[in-house]
Amino acid sequence: MSLSPERSDRLQRDYSLNGTSTRSAVETGLASAEWYHTEIPRKVMKELMQRSDSPALRDTILWLGAMAISGAVGVALWGSWWAVPFFLIYGVLYGSGSDARWHECGHGTAFKTQWMNDAVYQIASFMEMRNPVIWRWSHTRHHTDTYIVGRDAEIAVMRPPDLARVLLNFAGLVDLWDLGRAIIRNAFGVLSQDEKAFTPEAERPKAVLVARVHLAIYIVAVAAAILYRTWLPLVLIGGPRIYGIWHITLVGLLQHGGLADNVTDHRLNTRTVHMNPISRFIYWNMNYHVEHHMFPMVPYHALPKLHDLIKHDLPPANPSIIAGYREMVPALLRQLRNENYFIKRELPATAKPYREDLHTEASLPRAAE
């Protein structure tokens, strides 16, 4: 499906948070809009939103325990090829597993006890090289204005897609450069214009302080590597952001890749994918992504149940990661030629029609391919 050429000029995209697309989103009512939600009885929703420390404590102990064991064995075998598989496990748990923990604890839904959410959020933010203050507000904006161009700071694949950047980020190379510069910039008291667009002024001194703490830890790790003439400190701290990031990139691209932007129905711009138990553990059930965006206050451990309750109103979930890529990759390749192309997934007969506002791209007339 593609958009009619005579209407495509309305969809020119400026991904900065202070540009023409930002103004357009505000003027057309896309900014801070009311989103479509599947109807769920209040009593059922209240039950789904119940928080509990037990599932998150269990999973956090498993996560940190597996990381500690694999890292310790890797250190013990350092200098031998036998260390490689243990550091691969350590790297994925550090570089990819921390992303999901950062995400859920940032929402405050993983644990019932708030200080536990805060503690894991701070640890995971450091592992991900994300400023926990700035990224908390960035992610709030992401949920308020999901894939609204000019408003959402977390659009992973822009149009037309930069496929070289996408591929390089399987090793975290572009993100590492951007995040490293951001840590240094923030540590010197400088926030970018985009960061200022969603970070309240009262929060900015906290962002500077935490950036200085993070930078100090990285400086110590680099100094230790130089002093002891070994890469080991950087393999343990910071390095997993390169060699362990591939899994979160693999599954994260499926969240919104190839789908519509500038719409107010998460069924149009977000994808749910069934995944194997290992990926679901690393990803903390964020494969149920339409469900999470519709109801972000439902804890990760309740998302499978939420999916079963509302799947009658959602596009069919992709049956596997491979199936998701079979759907997404051709769409990204077509967006190289026509950036206004997107996948509009079919709804089951039991679903309510898509919410397609007059000013959104999903409502524009389409030309035959």
C-alpha positions in Angstrom: 0.0 0.0 0.0 1.2 3.5 -0.7 0.0 7.0 -0.4 -1.4 9.1 -3.2 1.4 11.2 -4.7 -0.7 14.4 -4.6 -1.0 14.1 -0.8 2.6 13.1 0.0 3.7 16.6 0.6 1.7 16.7 3.8 4.0 14.0 5.2 7.4 15.6 4.9 9.2 14.6 8.1 11.4 16.7 10.3 12.4 14.4 13.2 13.8 17.2 15.4 11.7 18.1 18.4 11.6 21.8 17.6 11.0 21.9 13.9 8.2 22.0 11.3 6.8 18.6 12.2 6.6 19.5 15.8 4.6 22.6 15.0 2.4 20.6 12.6 1.7 17.9 15.3 0.6 20.6 17.7 -1.6 22.4 15.2 -3.3 19.3 13.9 -4.0 17.8 17.4 -1.6 14.9 17.1 0.4 16.1 20.0 -0.9 14.8 23.4 -3.9 13.3 21.5 -6.4 10.9 22.9 -5.5 7.4 21.8 -7.7 4.4 21.0 -8.0 1.7 23.7 -9.7 -1.6 23.6 -12.5 -1.7 26.1 -11.8 -3.7 29.2 -14.1 -3.8 32.3 -12.8 -1.7 35.1 -12.7 -4.6 37.5 -10.6 -6.7 35.2 -8.2 -3.8 34.4 -7.8 -3.2 38.2 -6.8 -6.8 38.6 -4.4 -6.6 35.7 -2.7 -3.5 37.1 -2.0 -5.1 40.5 1.7 -4.9 41.2 3.7 -7.5 43.0 7.3 -7.7 44.1 7.5 -11.5 43.7 7.8 -11.9 39.9 10.2 -9.0 39.5 12.4 -10.2 42.5 12.5 -13.7 41.0 13.4 -12.4 37.6 15.9 -9.8 38.8 17.7 -12.4 41.0 17.9 -14.7 38.0 19.1 -11.9 35.7 21.8 -10.5 38.1 22.7 -14.0 39.3 23.2 -15.3 35.7 25.2 -12.2 34.9 27.4 -12.6 38.0 28.1 -16.3 37.4 28.8 -15.9 33.6 31.0 -12.8 34.3 32.9 -14.6 37.1 33.6 -17.7 34.9 34.6 -15.4 32.0 37.1 -13.6 34.3 38.4 -16.9 35.6 39.0 -18.1 32.0 40.3 -14.8 30.7 43.0 -15.4 28.1 41.3 -18.6 26.9 38.8 -19.1 24.2 36.7 -20.9 26.8 35.9 -17.4 28.2 34.1 -16.3 25.0 30.7 -18.1 25.5 30.5 -16.9 29.1 31.1 -13.3 28.1 28.5 -13.7 25.3 26.0 -14.7 27.9 27.1 -11.9 30.2 27.1 -9.4 27.4 23.5 -10.1 26.3 22.2 -10.0 29.9 24.1 -6.7 30.5 23.6 -5.0 27.1 20.1 -6.3 26.2 18.6 -7.5 29.4 19.2 -4.1 31.1 17.1 -2.4 28.4 13.9 -4.2 29.4 14.7 -3.6 33.1 15.3 0.1 32.5 12.1 0.2 30.6 9.8 -1.5 33.1 11.3 -0.1 36.2 11.1 3.4 34.6 7.3 2.8 34.3 7.3 1.9 38.0 5.3 -1.3 37.3 7.9 -4.1 37.7 7.9 -4.0 41.5 5.2 -3.0 43.9 7.9 -1.5 46.2 9.0 1.8 44.6 12.5 1.9 45.8 13.1 -1.5 44.1 11.9 0.0 40.8 14.2 3.0 41.4 17.2 0.9 42.3 17.0 -1.4 39.3 16.2 1.6 37.0 19.4 3.4 38.0 21.5 0.3 37.6 20.0 -0.6 34.2 20.3 3.1 33.0 24.0 3.0 33.7 24.3 -0.3 31.8 22.5 1.2 28.8 24.5 4.4 29.0 21.3 6.4 29.3 20.9 9.4 31.6 18.1 8.1 33.9 16.6 11.6 34.4 16.5 12.6 30.7 15.4 9.2 29.5 12.6 8.9 32.0 11.1 12.1 30.4 12.0 10.9 26.9 10.1 7.7 27.4 7.1 9.5 28.9 7.0 11.5 25.7 7.3 8.3 23.7 4.1 7.0 25.3 2.3 10.3 25.0 3.1 10.8 21.3 4.1 7.3 20.0 5.8 7.7 16.6 4.4 11.2 16.1 7.1 12.8 14.0 8.5 15.9 15.7 7.3 14.8 19.1 8.7 11.3 19.8 12.4 11.2 20.6 12.6 7.4 20.4 11.7 6.7 16.8 14.2 3.9 16.0 13.8 3.8 12.2 13.1 7.1 10.5 11.9 7.5 6.9 13.5 6.9 4.5 15.3 4.4 6.7 19.0 4.6 7.2 19.8 0.9 6.9 23.5 1.4 7.5 22.7 2.9 10.9 20.2 0.1 11.6 22.8 -2.6 10.8 25.6 -0.8 12.8 23.4 -0.7 15.8 23.3 -4.5 16.0 26.8 -3.8 17.5 25.5 -0.6 19.2 28.1 1.4 17.3 26.1 4.5 16.3 24.1 4.5 19.6 27.4 4.1 21.6 28.8 7.2 19.9 25.7 9.2 20.4 25.2 8.1 24.0 28.8 8.6 24.9 28.8 12.2 23.6 25.5 12.8 25.5 27.1 11.7 28.8 30.0 14.0 28.3 27.8 16.9 27.2 25.4 16.4 30.1 28.3 16.1 32.5 29.5 19.6 31.4 26.0 20.9 32.1 24.8 21.0 28.5 21.5 19.6 27.3 20.6 19.5 23.6 17.6 21.4 22.3 15.7 18.1 21.9 16.5 17.1 25.5 15.2 20.4 26.7 12.0 19.9 24.7 10.8 17.2 27.1 13.0 17.5 30.2 11.5 19.9 32.8 13.8 22.7 33.8 13.7 21.6 37.5 15.0 18.1 36.5 18.0 19.3 34.5 20.5 19.7 37.5 19.8 16.1 38.4 20.5 15.1 34.9 23.9 16.9 35.0 24.8 15.3 38.4 24.0 11.7 37.3 25.9 12.2 34.0 29.0 13.2 36.1 28.7 10.0 38.2 28.4 7.8 35.1 31.3 9.5 33.4 33.4 9.1 36.5 32.8 5.3 36.6 33.7 5.0 32.9 36.9 7.0 33.5 37.9 4.6 36.3 37.2 1.6 34.0 39.4 3.1 31.2 42.1 4.0 33.7 42.1 0.5 35.1 42.4 -1.0 31.6 45.4 1.2 30.9 47.0 0.7 34.2 46.8 -3.1 34.2 47.2 -3.4 30.4 44.1 -5.4 29.9 40.8 -5.1 28.2 39.0 -6.9 31.0 37.6 -3.9 32.8 36.0 -2.6 29.6 34.7 -6.1 28.7 32.9 -6.0 32.0 31.9 -2.3 32.1 30.7 -0.5 29.0 31.9 -3.1 26.5 28.6 -5.2 26.7 26.9 -2.1 25.2 28.7 -3.1 22.0 28.9 -6.9 22.0 25.7 -7.6 24.0 23.3 -5.2 22.4 22.3 -7.3 19.4 19.4 -9.0 21.1 17.5 -5.8 22.1 18.2 -4.4 18.7 16.9 -7.6 17.1 13.6 -7.5 19.0 13.3 -3.8 19.5 13.2 -3.0 15.7 10.0 -5.0 15.5 8.2 -2.8 18.0 7.3 -0.2 15.3 9.4 -0.8 12.2 7.6 -0.5 8.9 4.3 0.5 10.5 2.4 3.8 10.4 3.5 7.0 12.0 1.4 10.1 12.8 -1.6 8.0 13.9 -3.5 7.7 17.2 -4.2 4.0 17.3 -1.5 1.8 18.6 -2.7 -1.1 16.5 -1.5 0.9 13.5 2.0 1.8 14.7 3.0 -1.0 17.1 3.6 -4.7 16.6 3.1 -7.7 18.9 5.3 -10.7 18.2 5.3 -14.2 19.8 8.8 -15.1 21.0 10.6 -18.0 22.6 10.9 -18.1 26.4 14.6 -17.1 26.5 13.9 -13.9 24.4 10.8 -13.2 26.5 12.9 -13.4 29.7 15.6 -11.1 28.3 13.0 -8.8 26.9 10.6 -9.0 29.9 7.5 -9.7 27.8 7.8 -6.5 25.8 7.1 -8.6 22.7 3.5 -7.8 23.7 4.0 -4.3 22.6 0.6 -3.2 21.3 -0.8 -4.3 24.7 2.0 -2.4 26.6 1.4 0.8 24.7 -2.4 0.6 25.1 -2.1 0.0 28.8 1.4 1.0 30.0 0.5 0.6 33.7 0.0 -3.1 33.4 3.1 -4.9 34.8 5.2 -7.0 32.4 4.2 -10.3 34.0 0.5 -9.6 33.3 1.0 -8.8 29.6 0.3 -12.4 28.4 -3.0 -12.4 30.2 -3.8 -8.9 28.8 -3.0 -10.2 25.3 -5.4 -13.1 25.6 -8.1 -10.7 26.8 -7.9 -8.2 23.9 -6.4 -10.1 21.0 -9.9 -10.2 19.4 -9.5 -6.4 18.9 -5.8 -6.5 17.6 -4.1 -7.4 14.4 -2.9 -11.0 14.6 0.5 -11.2 16.4 3.5 -12.3 14.3 4.1 -15.9 15.2 7.9 -15.5 15.6 10.8 -13.1 15.3 11.5 -14.5 11.9 8.0 -13.9 10.7 8.1 -10.3 12.1 11.2 -9.7 10.0 9.7 -11.2 6.9 6.9 -8.6 7.3 9.1 -5.6 8.3 12.2 -5.9 6.1 10.4 -5.6 2.7 8.5 -2.6 4.1 11.7 -0.8 5.1 13.2 -1.6 1.6 10.2 -0.1 -0.1 10.4 3.0 2.2 13.8 3.7 0.6 11.9 4.4 -2.7 8.7 5.7 -1.1 9.0 7.0 2.5 5.2 7.3 2.7 4.7 3.5 2.4 3.7 1.6 5.5 2.2 -1.7 6.5 -1.4 -1.5 7.5 -2.1 -4.8 9.1 -5.5 -6.5 8.8 -7.8 -6.6 11.8 -9.9 -9.6 12.8 -13.7 -9.5 12.1 -14.2 -9.1 15.9 -12.2 -5.9 16.1 -13.4 -2.3 16.0 -12.2 -0.4 12.9 -8.9 1.4 13.1 -9.0 4.9 14.5 -8.0 6.9 11.5 -8.3 10.7 12.1 -8.5 12.9 9.1 -5.1 14.4 9.6 -3.2 11.1 10.0 -1.3 9.3 7.3 -3.4 6.1 7.7 -6.5 8.1 6.5 -5.0 9.5 3.4 -6.0 8.0 0.0 -3.8 5.2 -1.3 -2.7 4.6 -4.9 -2.6 1.1 -6.3 0.9 -0.4 -6.4 
